[in-house]
Amino acid sequence: MSQNTFQDTKTEFDTGSGKAQLYSLKKLEEFGYSNISKLPFTIRILLEAVLREHDDFTITDKDVELLANYNAKSPEGEIPYKPSRVVLQDFTGVPAVVDLAALRSAMKRMGGSPQSINPQVPVDLVIDHSVQVDEFGQEYAFMHNVEKEFERNRERYEFLKWGQKAFDNFRVVPPGRGIVHQVNLEYLAQGVFSREEDDGSTVVFPDTLVGTDSHTTMINGLGILGWGVGGIEAEAAMLGQPIHMLVPEVVGMELTGALREGITATDLTLTVTQMLRRHGVVGKFVEFYGEGLQNMSLPDRATIANMSPEYGATMGFFPMDSESMRYMRRTGRSEEQVTLIENYMRAQGLFHTADTPAPEYSDTLKLDLGEVETSLAGPKLPHDRITLPNMKKTFESSLTSNDPTMGFNLAQEELANKGTFKNGQEIEMTHGDVVIAAITSCTNTSNPSVMLGAGIVAKKALEKGLTVPPYVKTSLAPGSRVVTDYLEEAGLTDYMDQLGFNLVGYGCTTCIGNSGPLPPAVESAVKEGELIVAGVLSGNRNFEGRIHPYVKANYLASPPLVVAYALAGTVDIDLEDEPIGRDKEGNEVYLKDIWPTSEEIAEHLDSAIRPELFDKQYGDIFNSEEWDAIPVGGGELYEWKEESTYIQEPPFFVDMGEEPEPITPIDGARALVKVGDSITTDHISPAGNIGIDTPAGQYLMDHGVEPADFNSYGSRRGNDRVMTRGTFANVRFKNQLAPGTEGGYTTYFPEDEVTTIYDAAMRYKEQDTPLVALAGTQYGTGSSRDWAAKGTILLGVEAVIATSYERIHRSNLVGMGVLPLQFKEGESADALGLDGSEVFSIDVSDDLQPRDLVPVKAQKENGETVSFEAVCRIDTPVEIDYYRHGGILHYVLRDYHKADQEKQS
């Protein structure tokens, strides 16, 4: 089909306030593509994007036809995809802006125009990852934590304000306004966009996005296509490059029935997460359908969509319907905008109704909402669901289990360990005591039903005279200021405060490891007894070492259940059959006595989501007194400061040639790390606190930074010197090359010397010795941390050989010029007898093709050679180009420079 025919799909429609144009999928169906109305909604939206952006150059006839002829049972091929916008948060956004600034500096050095490096699509950065829970349980906690946040991060914030001024299409939401995904859901999301085309017509198209946080998928609950990508991919999209993606399988999950009394959206989400993780949806889209959708609020849908990374899917999508429109109206979108959205979606066949037939899916599974039970997930992975009645016995069995994802491998004699909490009183602490109870994260604080439920639990508990033990660190960190408004209006704030759930900040806090220090008396008791203590949080992540280095057992739960476990003070309790405490008269109080009813929650729900609440909080979203007071310096180029410990020009583009070098073999390589299954990006990428005795800590002290001012790794993502030293240095990282150690250690070969991973890498670099990493299944699962790939390449690791990869991290490795290889089916490092002491040779050349079988030789110390073939997990032709250039940004820079030179000539 010709380009002109595809242009003929442009059709007029009624916006509700006039006429506009759209690229009609229905028209495409009239042209002979008869399957359009049976496509999954997500594929239809992707099809509209390639149809609209079709230029017969970057997006061709073949790309349109590939999606128009989509075969759900055996999808194949690759498409270039251009999202409408990009969303960043500050932990992942700062390094993205640093890279843009570095690209401008490099362009200047190459003789080009720095101003040509500029976002080509709208970009919003929300500062939400920097606040830490230093103070808690006090009225002044919020103000103190905000003051500390600005004090710690002032240099980063000055840099972001420079970026806001220097770059077009770039907005920054200041600290203390909310969590990026909730702000996106409640405010940033437009539903549809419009643009003027060369012929003068106004074209309307879907609001689509990618984000540098894996939980960008929360927006799928609103029927908006969006998912998490690595910072490297996001930067390319910002610069106008298409994201090249394999056409996905789409798994349909049918929902029927309704939730029973007392069951929360969190319980449903944890159930869905477990089901889909078991089913296997890594790298796939998931769409929800069925009559159960009619019984779900939009916040409930968003709670499920948020957890897509935890069930492994690229996204979990709910198509737009009348509930989506109600939510848009109730959150302050104008009637004109909502009418435009609905009219567009109906005209495109993208609006879901009760009688909409189910699309054709690659696979399906089914859940009756009425079968969902009260649940938690943990102690180390978000998809390890535990029903409430099984919680006590599951925790107790985990203490002695040697299962790396479920157990703590204690000896029998260690089960009786005790520690004494001494702080004006003495309390004996044991395994399972809850030391962190945090209502936090985007997942649940977007949902009024569970937030109001938490307030009702607090109210009922106080009325019965229950209190929280003094060793529990309690906190409330909502996803937006609207939450505190409706809790106040419902009369529940005072009850939360009295139990210690005072407002500590509007940010991710505990869920990303910004839980802050434990009180000294608690830390002392935990150390004394070598206790396995617990955190209970309403977040989406509980990976090892993430929440707090001294809190090894972490459980995800609904906000009301977080309050309940705070009251109980332990997870070693059966809350269904054992009392949570005693009332003022000494009578036993059970969870059922303080649990909210649906009727009680419903009393407050209508007032919880009112347009005026959202208008009030989002009317000045881009301003704050503290933010406005930060000075802005610099011009089109950032003035790099050698003395800065927060922002440094990364070495990626320094001394870069105008043309790429050919791909050559990797010879004489040594293994830097060898790890098992389910190694997360939290294990790889620097995150959490910076230890005094770590290479990063030593670097900071050498540069005059006191330990009290170290801040977190996340806050220093703009400094490659810190981040490289913290790569593979998670306190729970177990490198099989340094058995018996935890943290960033390895064995330096051939001397067999155990040293830090950073020091060993630098010694290898001095000898021009390339490095490899050996890994098991699901390597790189978790958040879309670009520094997991950046740190890898800066340590000198040129190839990773793993049994399997998580989607985003594999893409990020390629994006940084690291070769991802995968053992063939049935093979692994252990199965091949590789212990990591070998010298590796990888036979790649400039003829490398996607998914090639690559010969690898590993020579042992005794001269024996293990030869095998590994699958090249560079999956698409354009990724080969990225790898050849040394990374996607190198490719983009050379492309921009070439265009700039042609323009100048």
ABEGO torsion letter per residue (X at the ends): XBAAAAAAABBBBBAGAEBBBBBBAAAAAAAGBAAAAABBAAAAAAAAAAAAABAGBABBAAAAAAAAABBAABBBEBBBBBBABBBBBAAAAAAAAAAAAAAAAAAAAAGBBAAABBBABBBBBBBAAABBBABBGBAAAAAAAAAAAAAAAAAAAAAAAAAAAABBGBBBBBBGAEBAAAAAAAAABAGBBBBBBAAGBBBBBBBBBBBABAAAAAAAAAGBBBBBBBAAAAAAAAAGBBBBBBBBBBBBBBBBEBBBBGBBAAAAAAAAAAAAAAAGABGBBBBBBEAAAAABBAAAAAAAAAAAAAAGBABBBBBBBAAAAAAAAAAGBBAAAAAAAAAAAAAAGABBBAABBBBBBABBBBBBAAABBBBBBOAABAABBBBAAAAAAAAAAAAABABAAABAGBBAAAAABBBBBBBGBBBBBBBGBBABBBBBEAAAAABAAAAAAAAAAAAAAAAAGBBBBAABBBBBBBABAAAAAAAAAAGAAAAAAAAGBBBAEBBAEAAAGAAEBBBAAAAAAAAAAGBBBBBBBABABABBGAABAABABBBBBBAAAAAAAAAAGBABBBAAABBAEBBAAGBBBBAAAABBBAAAAAAAAAAABBAAAAAAAAAAAABBAAAAABBBBEBABBBBBAABAABBBBAAABGBBABBBBBBBBBGBBBABBBBBGBBAAAABBBEBBBAABAAAAAAAAAGBBAAAAEBAAAAAABAAAAAAABGABAABBBAABBGBBEBBBBBOAAGBBBBAAAAAAAAAAAGBBBBBBBBBGBGBEBBBAAAAAAAAAAGBABBBBABBBAAAAAAAAAAGBBBBBBBBGBBAAAAGBAGABBBBBBBBAABBBGBBBBBBBBBAAGBBBBBBBBBABABAAAAAAAAAGEAAAAAAAAAAAAAAAAAX
